[in-house]
């Protein structure tokens, strides 16, 4: 499966999505595409930490604009993602915060990896997992 920025992945998740009720399948695929895209921006390729963080911030701005019914300013290659995500959020009244929390975790990954940092304690790890 090739995502918007050209990273090739073998994925078995689309097959597993058949376990979801039919009414939720498109939403699950859209959410997974968002998460996969964010994950790839955070850790695929040779981009610097600063470039990765900028890309994640652009994704954050775009998804926030989508939830606020404003025009999405993002790479044209991501247009199918925004269409699917918008359809899912409207159909299922999806909240924005879990997507922002996911981006927080990916941004933390980038910053911490650049600093060779690990979690100090269980509370910090659980905050990351939230």
Secondary structure, DSSP 8 states (H G I E B T S, - for coil): -B-TT--B----HHHHGGGS-HHHHHHHHHHHHHHHHHHHHHHSSS--HHHHHHHHHHHHHHHHHHHTT----S-GGGHHHHHHHHHHHHHHT--SHHHHHHHHHHHHHHHHHHTT---SSHHHHHHHH-
